[in-house]
Amino acid sequence: RSKTSSIKQMAQDTRFLAGTSGSEGNFRNGKPTLEYARTLPKTFASMTNEQVLHFAMQEISEACRECVVRDIMVVDNIEYDEAMKVFEKIAECNRRDMIFASLPFRVGFTVAFTGGIASIPLVFDLQTVTWFNEAFVTSELPGPEDLETWLEVGAASWGWMEPVLGQVSFFLLCMQFARAQLQNLGIRPYFNWQQEHRARELCKRYPQYDAEFLTMYSKCDKLADRHVMAA
């Protein structure tokens, strides 16, 4: 029964997005006609308002952008190309201070990546192990005959590296479990906060435009680099 309902819903969505009411004239033998194929929207700008809203509710970046652009057209009483120029200013405003919002994620990635790479020579490279031992451990290393291979070096350094790597691994395991529980609760404390803060600031900066459209667009923009959206 649920499968049948899903199929019916899919068919309804298909007719809705196609801009039809189930008319048979657009299809022949279960396939679209040439005339109907020519009406296929190839850009979000060529879609109907209903289609744009449908995709915007699914958090499609281009659709969220299109909602803002069309709202600008109505509020400012200007054509599409002029509205796009206004939108570019809104997009730039939305990305202001984005580098600072993304800083915790960048720092986390850098520390994790650097620590992972550095752990290899700290365990298996004789020169690195010797330097680290003299600088931070001051433990007695085995004789040269027991440090001839990288595995012997690893066995020697493991006495002080095991507690460090083991504790870091357990800490990350606990943090990963805690993060999984927050995700189950639908909570992303910092990520959600910076999204909401950016959206609020954008709405304050452009109060004349629809706040919901601005919020949807603001939240779909990427932290790393500006999302380059197709027309």
VOPA-884815 format. One line per 2 residues: number of its first residue (from 0); their letters; for each residue x, z, y of N, C-alpha, C. Coordinates in nm, 3 decimals. Each point is the difference from the previous one (the first is absolute). Layout:
REM VOPA-884815
NUM) a) X,Z,Y,X,Z,Y,X,Z,Y; ...
REM end
This chain:
REM VOPA-884815
0) rs) 0.082,0.000,-0.121,-0.082,0.000,0.121,0.086,0.000,0.126; 0.106,0.082,-0.002,0.088,0.007,0.116,0.074,-0.132,0.020
2) kt) 0.034,-0.065,-0.112,0.069,-0.129,0.010,-0.092,-0.104,0.063; -0.127,0.002,-0.041,-0.097,-0.095,0.057,-0.018,0.025,0.149
4) ss) -0.006,0.127,0.039,-0.014,0.034,0.141,0.121,-0.048,0.079; 0.119,0.014,-0.059,0.121,-0.044,0.068,0.001,-0.149,0.020
6) ik) -0.046,-0.074,-0.101,-0.005,-0.145,0.010,-0.100,-0.042,0.108; -0.117,0.066,0.003,-0.099,-0.032,0.102,0.054,0.030,0.139
8) qm) 0.068,0.114,0.013,0.057,0.035,0.130,0.106,-0.101,0.042; 0.082,-0.044,-0.096,0.102,-0.099,0.030,-0.063,-0.131,0.045
10) aq) -0.107,-0.038,-0.064,-0.069,-0.123,0.039,-0.059,0.012,0.140; -0.058,0.117,0.029,-0.056,0.022,0.133,0.109,-0.005,0.107
12) dt) 0.115,0.064,-0.030,0.111,-0.001,0.095,0.052,-0.141,0.020; 0.004,-0.076,-0.108,0.049,-0.138,0.009,-0.091,-0.083,0.089
14) rf) -0.132,0.012,-0.019,-0.094,-0.074,0.083,0.007,0.047,0.145; 0.019,0.130,0.019,0.008,0.055,0.135,0.122,-0.053,0.074
16) la) 0.116,0.006,-0.067,0.123,-0.044,0.063,0.002,-0.151,0.019; -0.072,-0.071,-0.083,-0.005,-0.145,0.014,-0.096,-0.042,0.109
18) gt) -0.079,0.094,0.050,-0.094,-0.032,0.106,-0.122,-0.074,-0.050; -0.035,0.021,-0.129,-0.114,-0.069,-0.057,-0.103,0.101,-0.044
20) sg) -0.117,-0.048,-0.032,-0.107,0.086,-0.051,-0.031,-0.037,-0.144; 0.105,-0.045,-0.072,-0.020,-0.037,-0.139,-0.047,-0.143,-0.014
22) se) 0.017,-0.082,0.103,-0.045,-0.139,-0.006,0.076,-0.076,-0.105; -0.074,-0.081,-0.078,0.061,-0.080,-0.105,0.063,-0.127,0.055
24) gn) -0.031,-0.035,0.127,0.050,-0.125,0.054,0.150,-0.003,0.020; 0.063,0.115,0.003,0.144,0.005,0.022,0.080,-0.010,-0.129
26) fr) -0.067,0.004,-0.114,0.069,-0.006,-0.128,-0.066,-0.104,-0.091; 0.083,-0.063,-0.080,-0.049,-0.097,-0.095,0.069,0.025,-0.134
28) ng) -0.080,0.025,-0.102,0.053,0.031,-0.133,0.094,0.122,0.004; -0.036,0.097,0.081,0.079,0.122,0.007,0.127,-0.013,0.081
30) kp) 0.016,-0.111,0.072,0.121,-0.022,0.079,-0.039,-0.035,0.144; 0.084,0.039,0.098,-0.035,-0.028,0.140,0.008,-0.149,0.030
32) tl) -0.086,-0.045,0.089,0.002,-0.139,0.042,0.109,-0.019,0.106; 0.037,-0.127,0.022,0.103,-0.030,0.098,-0.044,0.044,0.140
34) ey) -0.126,-0.024,0.033,-0.050,0.039,0.130,0.011,0.151,0.022; -0.032,0.075,-0.107,0.006,0.144,0.012,0.145,0.049,0.008
36) ar) 0.089,-0.064,-0.076,0.141,0.040,0.000,0.061,-0.017,0.139; -0.048,-0.100,0.074,0.053,-0.024,0.134,-0.034,0.113,0.098
38) tl) -0.099,0.081,-0.033,-0.041,0.110,0.088,0.077,0.129,-0.029; 0.094,-0.003,-0.093,0.074,0.121,-0.037,0.083,0.049,0.119
40) pk) -0.019,0.125,0.044,0.082,0.054,0.109,0.144,0.017,-0.047; 0.094,-0.053,0.075,0.141,0.008,-0.037,0.076,0.104,0.082
42) tf) -0.063,0.054,0.100,0.060,0.107,0.080,-0.106,0.105,0.027; 0.044,0.119,0.035,-0.096,0.106,0.034,-0.073,-0.033,0.130
44) as) 0.064,-0.077,0.086,-0.065,-0.037,0.124,-0.119,-0.091,-0.022; -0.002,-0.072,-0.112,-0.111,-0.092,-0.029,-0.110,0.063,-0.083
46) mt) 0.014,0.127,-0.033,-0.102,0.069,-0.080,-0.113,0.050,0.088; -0.114,0.023,-0.062,-0.113,0.055,0.072,0.023,0.148,0.029
48) ne) -0.080,0.054,0.091,0.011,0.143,0.031,-0.021,0.086,-0.124; -0.098,-0.039,-0.082,-0.031,0.077,-0.121,0.119,0.000,-0.097
50) qv) 0.063,-0.116,-0.015,0.114,-0.009,-0.091,0.117,0.084,0.052; 0.024,-0.007,0.129,0.110,0.078,0.059,-0.024,0.150,-0.019
52) lh) -0.122,0.045,0.026,-0.032,0.142,-0.018,0.014,0.042,-0.145; -0.040,-0.087,-0.091,0.010,0.030,-0.143,0.145,0.028,-0.039
54) fa) 0.092,-0.085,0.045,0.141,0.018,-0.034,0.062,0.114,0.079; -0.047,0.023,0.121,0.054,0.111,0.079,-0.030,0.134,-0.066
56) mq) -0.118,0.012,-0.060,-0.035,0.124,-0.069,0.086,0.022,-0.124; 0.063,-0.108,-0.047,0.093,0.012,-0.112,0.144,0.017,0.049
58) ei) 0.016,0.024,0.131,0.129,0.027,0.063,0.096,-0.117,-0.012; -0.053,-0.122,0.009,0.083,-0.119,0.007,0.051,-0.013,0.143
60) se) 0.131,-0.005,0.017,0.060,0.006,0.133,-0.051,-0.111,0.092; -0.004,-0.123,-0.051,-0.042,-0.112,0.082,-0.145,0.015,0.046
62) ac) -0.084,0.054,-0.087,-0.141,0.020,0.036,-0.014,0.108,0.107; 0.077,0.107,-0.012,-0.002,0.105,0.101,0.045,-0.055,0.135
64) re) 0.102,-0.083,-0.003,0.046,-0.065,0.122,-0.110,-0.086,0.061; -0.068,-0.075,-0.086,-0.104,-0.091,0.046,-0.116,0.075,0.064
66) cv) -0.033,0.116,-0.052,-0.108,0.082,0.060,0.037,0.040,0.142; 0.125,0.041,0.020,0.045,0.040,0.132,-0.004,-0.119,0.096
68) vr) 0.049,-0.115,-0.046,0.003,-0.119,0.086,-0.141,-0.039,0.043; -0.095,-0.001,-0.092,-0.136,-0.039,0.035,-0.066,0.102,0.092
70) di) 0.035,0.127,-0.018,-0.053,0.102,0.090,0.055,-0.021,0.141; 0.128,-0.038,0.010,0.060,-0.029,0.129,-0.073,-0.117,0.066
72) mv) -0.033,-0.102,-0.079,-0.071,-0.116,0.054,-0.131,0.041,0.065; -0.074,0.088,-0.067,-0.131,0.041,0.049,0.013,0.090,0.123
74) vd) 0.089,0.098,-0.008,0.013,0.097,0.109,0.055,-0.066,0.127; 0.103,-0.084,-0.017,0.064,-0.062,0.116,-0.060,-0.135,0.036
76) ni) -0.092,-0.048,-0.085,-0.066,-0.128,0.025,0.103,-0.114,0.014; 0.088,-0.009,-0.098,0.104,-0.102,0.000,0.001,-0.072,-0.135
78) ey) 0.069,-0.115,-0.005,0.008,-0.078,-0.122,0.107,0.056,-0.092; 0.004,-0.057,-0.120,0.084,0.054,-0.109,0.148,0.006,0.039
80) de) 0.055,-0.110,0.052,0.143,-0.004,0.030,0.038,0.106,0.105; -0.084,0.020,0.099,0.026,0.102,0.100,-0.011,0.139,-0.061
82) am) -0.096,0.016,-0.089,-0.017,0.130,-0.067,0.122,0.034,-0.085; 0.064,-0.102,-0.060,0.118,0.023,-0.081,0.115,0.055,0.086
84) kv) 0.008,-0.045,0.125,0.104,0.051,0.089,-0.022,0.148,0.029; -0.124,0.038,0.018,-0.032,0.142,0.020,0.031,0.079,-0.126
86) fe) -0.033,-0.059,-0.114,0.025,0.069,-0.127,0.149,0.025,-0.020; 0.085,-0.094,0.040,0.144,0.017,-0.015,0.047,0.125,0.075
88) ki) -0.059,0.026,0.116,0.035,0.120,0.075,-0.045,0.125,-0.075; -0.119,-0.009,-0.060,-0.050,0.113,-0.080,0.091,0.025,-0.119
90) ae) 0.044,-0.108,-0.065,0.088,0.013,-0.116,0.133,0.065,0.039; 0.055,-0.040,0.114,0.125,0.059,0.046,-0.019,0.148,0.032
92) cn) -0.112,0.033,0.060,-0.030,0.140,0.032,-0.012,0.083,-0.128; -0.059,-0.058,-0.103,-0.017,0.071,-0.126,0.133,0.030,-0.067
94) rr) 0.100,-0.086,0.021,0.130,0.018,-0.064,0.096,0.084,0.084; -0.046,0.045,0.116,0.085,0.084,0.084,0.031,0.131,-0.073
96) dm) 0.127,0.037,-0.001,0.048,0.122,-0.067,-0.020,-0.005,-0.151; -0.022,-0.119,-0.056,-0.016,-0.012,-0.145,0.127,0.039,-0.075
98) if) 0.116,-0.024,0.063,0.127,0.034,-0.063,0.011,0.150,-0.024; -0.055,0.079,0.094,0.005,0.145,-0.016,-0.099,0.048,-0.107
100) as) -0.115,-0.066,-0.008,-0.098,0.036,-0.103,0.053,-0.029,-0.139; 0.083,-0.105,-0.012,0.052,-0.037,-0.130,0.131,0.070,-0.035
102) lp) 0.054,0.079,0.096,0.130,0.063,-0.020,0.007,0.089,-0.124; -0.098,0.088,-0.027,0.010,0.082,-0.122,0.011,-0.083,-0.128
104) fr) -0.071,-0.113,-0.006,0.007,-0.085,-0.118,0.135,-0.069,-0.010; 0.054,-0.043,0.114,0.132,-0.064,0.001,0.109,0.099,-0.040
106) vg) -0.007,0.121,0.053,0.098,0.102,-0.034,-0.009,0.036,-0.148; -0.122,0.015,-0.049,-0.018,0.032,-0.142,0.058,-0.106,-0.091
108) ft) -0.025,-0.127,0.034,0.055,-0.109,-0.080,0.153,-0.001,0.005; 0.057,0.019,0.120,0.146,-0.003,0.016,0.067,0.111,-0.079
110) va) -0.055,0.121,0.011,0.058,0.114,-0.071,-0.008,-0.020,-0.152; -0.117,-0.045,-0.049,-0.018,-0.019,-0.143,0.091,-0.110,-0.054
112) ft) 0.007,-0.111,0.072,0.082,-0.113,-0.045,0.148,0.036,0.003; 0.044,0.063,0.110,0.140,0.038,0.012,0.039,0.104,-0.105
114) gg) -0.088,0.099,-0.019,0.029,0.103,-0.100,0.008,-0.057,-0.140; -0.088,-0.094,-0.032,0.002,-0.061,-0.134,0.127,-0.077,-0.025
116) ia) 0.045,-0.079,0.099,0.123,-0.077,-0.016,0.122,0.091,-0.003; 0.003,0.101,0.088,0.116,0.090,0.008,0.017,0.084,-0.126
118) si) -0.108,0.028,-0.071,0.010,0.086,-0.118,0.084,-0.063,-0.111; 0.007,-0.133,-0.003,0.075,-0.067,-0.108,0.149,0.027,0.011
120) pl) 0.067,-0.030,0.114,0.143,0.033,0.009,0.027,0.150,0.000; -0.094,0.081,0.048,0.020,0.145,0.000,0.007,0.057,-0.141
122) vf) -0.050,-0.074,-0.096,0.002,0.047,-0.139,0.107,-0.073,-0.081; 0.018,-0.130,0.021,0.082,-0.080,-0.091,0.129,-0.056,0.058
124) dl) 0.019,0.005,0.131,0.123,-0.054,0.059,0.103,0.110,0.020; 0.119,-0.017,-0.055,0.100,0.106,0.001,0.043,0.038,0.141
126) qt) 0.026,-0.098,0.084,0.045,0.031,0.135,-0.108,0.075,0.079; -0.124,-0.046,-0.014,-0.110,0.067,0.071,-0.023,0.140,-0.054
128) vt) 0.005,0.013,-0.132,-0.019,0.132,-0.063,0.110,0.096,0.043; 0.124,-0.049,0.005,0.113,0.085,0.041,-0.016,0.044,0.145
130) wf) -0.037,-0.094,0.088,-0.020,0.036,0.141,-0.113,0.101,0.017; -0.111,-0.021,-0.068,-0.115,0.090,0.013,0.035,0.138,-0.055
132) ne) 0.076,0.004,-0.107,0.039,0.127,-0.060,0.090,0.078,0.095; 0.097,-0.068,0.061,0.091,0.068,0.092,-0.071,0.045,0.128
134) af) -0.099,-0.076,0.043,-0.067,0.032,0.127,-0.111,0.102,-0.015; -0.073,-0.001,-0.112,-0.121,0.082,-0.009,-0.008,0.091,-0.123
136) vt) 0.076,-0.030,-0.106,-0.017,0.074,-0.125,0.118,0.092,-0.030; 0.119,-0.054,0.012,0.125,0.071,-0.032,0.003,0.049,-0.144
138) se) -0.045,-0.084,-0.092,0.005,0.034,-0.141,0.122,-0.066,-0.063; 0.045,0.052,-0.111,0.118,-0.057,-0.067,-0.043,-0.118,-0.087
140) lp) 0.061,-0.116,0.025,-0.032,-0.119,-0.077,0.084,-0.007,-0.127; -0.048,-0.070,-0.102,0.080,-0.018,-0.121,0.127,-0.079,0.029
142) gp) 0.090,-0.003,-0.094,0.124,-0.074,0.016,-0.023,-0.150,0.004; 0.103,-0.074,0.043,-0.013,-0.147,0.011,-0.041,-0.066,-0.131
144) ed) 0.043,0.056,-0.112,-0.034,-0.060,-0.129,-0.150,0.010,-0.031; -0.070,0.090,0.068,-0.144,0.015,-0.021,-0.083,-0.064,0.112
146) le) 0.066,-0.078,0.086,-0.070,-0.068,0.109,0.033,-0.149,0.001; 0.020,-0.057,-0.118,0.043,-0.138,-0.010,-0.116,-0.100,0.008
148) tw) -0.119,0.043,-0.035,-0.116,-0.090,0.003,-0.107,0.057,0.093; -0.092,-0.087,0.039,-0.106,0.045,0.092,-0.093,0.100,-0.067
150) le) -0.011,-0.007,-0.133,-0.083,0.098,-0.069,0.066,0.137,0.000; 0.134,0.004,-0.014,0.070,0.128,0.007,-0.008,0.059,0.141
152) vg) 0.008,-0.087,0.101,-0.015,0.047,0.137,-0.140,0.059,0.021; -0.101,-0.068,-0.056,-0.137,0.049,0.012,-0.018,0.134,-0.068
154) aa) 0.065,0.018,-0.116,-0.010,0.128,-0.071,0.063,0.112,0.082; 0.108,-0.032,0.070,0.068,0.101,0.081,-0.081,0.037,0.124
156) sw) -0.058,-0.101,0.067,-0.075,0.026,0.124,-0.139,0.056,-0.026; -0.049,-0.015,-0.123,-0.137,0.041,-0.028,-0.019,0.151,0.011
158) gw) 0.107,0.075,-0.010,-0.011,0.145,0.011,-0.057,0.044,0.133; 0.038,-0.068,0.108,-0.055,0.035,0.131,-0.106,-0.098,0.051
160) me) -0.003,-0.119,-0.056,-0.100,-0.097,0.043,-0.135,0.023,-0.067; 0.001,0.056,-0.120,-0.127,0.020,-0.072,-0.096,0.091,0.076
162) pv) 0.044,0.116,0.053,-0.096,0.084,0.074,-0.057,-0.071,0.122; 0.086,-0.074,0.071,-0.048,-0.069,0.121,-0.100,-0.108,-0.035
164) lg) 0.039,-0.090,-0.091,-0.088,-0.110,-0.037,-0.126,0.050,-0.070; 0.014,0.103,-0.081,-0.115,0.056,-0.069,-0.099,0.062,0.096
166) qv) 0.049,0.076,0.099,-0.089,0.063,0.097,-0.067,-0.104,0.087; 0.076,-0.101,0.045,-0.059,-0.106,0.081,-0.108,-0.075,-0.078
168) sf) 0.028,-0.028,-0.127,-0.097,-0.071,-0.084,-0.127,0.081,-0.019; 0.016,0.132,-0.023,-0.118,0.085,-0.018,-0.080,0.010,0.129
170) fl) 0.071,0.011,0.113,-0.067,0.007,0.129,-0.082,-0.127,0.026; 0.062,-0.116,-0.025,-0.071,-0.126,0.021,-0.119,-0.013,-0.097
172) lc) 0.016,0.049,-0.123,-0.109,-0.004,-0.097,-0.118,0.083,0.050; 0.028,0.119,0.054,-0.107,0.085,0.053,-0.067,-0.065,0.121
174) mq) 0.082,-0.061,0.088,-0.055,-0.066,0.117,-0.086,-0.121,-0.040; 0.044,-0.071,-0.104,-0.077,-0.115,-0.047,-0.134,0.046,-0.057
176) fa) 0.000,0.111,-0.074,-0.125,0.053,-0.055,-0.092,0.046,0.112; 0.058,0.068,0.101,-0.081,0.046,0.113,-0.060,-0.119,0.075
178) ra) 0.080,-0.106,0.018,-0.050,-0.119,0.068,-0.114,-0.064,-0.079; 0.012,-0.001,-0.132,-0.105,-0.058,-0.083,-0.131,0.077,0.017
180) ql) 0.009,0.132,0.012,-0.122,0.079,0.018,-0.062,-0.023,0.138; 0.085,-0.018,0.102,-0.053,-0.033,0.132,-0.069,-0.135,-0.001
182) qn) 0.056,-0.095,-0.075,-0.063,-0.131,-0.011,-0.134,0.010,-0.072; -0.007,0.087,-0.101,-0.128,0.021,-0.068,-0.105,0.058,0.094
184) lg) 0.046,0.077,0.097,-0.091,0.058,0.099,-0.025,-0.095,0.117; 0.067,-0.114,-0.001,-0.016,-0.095,0.109,0.071,0.043,0.127
186) ir) 0.108,0.077,-0.015,0.071,0.054,0.115,0.140,-0.060,0.009; 0.032,-0.053,0.119,0.137,-0.044,0.032,0.031,0.057,0.137
188) py) 0.043,0.126,0.007,0.005,0.074,0.127,0.066,-0.075,0.115; 0.127,-0.032,-0.013,0.069,-0.063,0.112,-0.045,-0.144,0.021
190) fn) -0.013,-0.076,-0.109,-0.038,-0.141,0.014,-0.136,-0.013,0.066; -0.097,0.080,-0.045,-0.133,-0.006,0.061,0.003,0.046,0.145
192) wq) 0.081,0.102,0.028,0.006,0.050,0.138,0.055,-0.105,0.095; 0.110,-0.067,-0.038,0.059,-0.098,0.091,-0.091,-0.121,0.016
194) qe) -0.078,-0.034,-0.103,-0.096,-0.109,0.013,-0.111,0.037,0.098; -0.057,0.119,-0.017,-0.108,0.044,0.086,0.049,0.015,0.145
196) hr) 0.119,0.053,0.017,0.055,0.018,0.135,0.020,-0.135,0.068; 0.054,-0.097,-0.071,0.023,-0.131,0.059,-0.132,-0.068,0.036
198) ar) -0.099,0.014,-0.086,-0.130,-0.061,0.025,-0.068,0.064,0.121; 0.010,0.132,0.011,-0.061,0.069,0.115,0.065,-0.044,0.131
200) el) 0.131,-0.012,0.000,0.070,-0.042,0.122,-0.038,-0.143,0.038; -0.018,-0.085,-0.100,-0.038,-0.138,0.029,-0.140,-0.007,0.059
202) ck) -0.090,0.080,-0.053,-0.138,0.003,0.051,-0.004,0.056,0.142; 0.086,0.097,0.031,0.006,0.054,0.135,0.054,-0.105,0.098
204) ry) 0.095,-0.079,-0.050,0.061,-0.101,0.087,-0.095,-0.115,0.029; -0.087,-0.031,-0.096,-0.094,-0.111,0.017,-0.142,0.047,-0.030
206) pq) -0.055,0.087,0.085,-0.133,0.057,-0.026,-0.113,-0.102,0.012; 0.026,-0.115,0.063,-0.106,-0.099,0.019,-0.034,-0.075,-0.128
208) yd) 0.090,0.007,-0.099,-0.024,-0.072,-0.125,-0.050,0.095,-0.109; -0.061,-0.058,-0.102,-0.062,0.079,-0.107,0.105,0.088,-0.070
210) ae) -0.025,0.130,-0.002,0.097,0.095,-0.055,0.018,-0.018,-0.150; -0.107,-0.035,-0.070,0.011,-0.017,-0.145,0.087,-0.120,-0.035
212) fl) -0.016,-0.110,0.073,0.082,-0.118,-0.024,0.147,0.030,0.030; 0.025,0.069,0.111,0.138,0.034,0.036,0.062,0.092,-0.104
214) tm) -0.078,0.095,-0.049,0.051,0.094,-0.100,0.033,-0.071,-0.130; -0.087,-0.089,-0.044,0.026,-0.073,-0.124,0.126,-0.084,0.012
216) ys) 0.016,-0.067,0.114,0.120,-0.081,0.020,0.125,0.086,0.004; -0.007,0.111,0.075,0.117,0.087,0.016,0.049,0.052,-0.134
218) kc) -0.093,0.038,-0.085,0.038,0.059,-0.129,0.054,-0.101,-0.099; -0.034,-0.128,0.018,0.047,-0.100,-0.095,0.138,-0.054,0.036
220) dk) 0.051,0.035,0.119,0.132,-0.047,0.042,0.107,0.076,-0.077; 0.105,-0.070,-0.043,0.105,0.060,-0.080,0.097,0.081,0.085
222) la) 0.057,0.106,-0.060,0.097,0.082,0.070,0.136,-0.068,0.013; 0.041,-0.070,-0.104,0.136,-0.055,-0.003,0.018,-0.111,0.103
224) dr) -0.077,-0.107,-0.015,0.007,-0.114,0.090,-0.140,-0.045,0.032; -0.014,-0.064,0.115,-0.131,-0.047,0.037,-0.052,-0.101,-0.101
226) hv) -0.123,0.019,-0.041,-0.061,-0.089,-0.097,-0.030,-0.135,0.066; 0.069,-0.105,-0.047,-0.023,-0.133,0.054,-0.122,-0.059,-0.069
228) ma) -0.108,-0.015,0.076,-0.127,-0.039,-0.059,-0.027,-0.148,0.020; -0.056,-0.060,-0.102,-0.037,-0.141,0.010,-0.116,-0.015,0.097
230) a) -0.017,-0.124,0.047,-0.107,-0.025,0.097,-0.135,0.023,-0.063
REM end
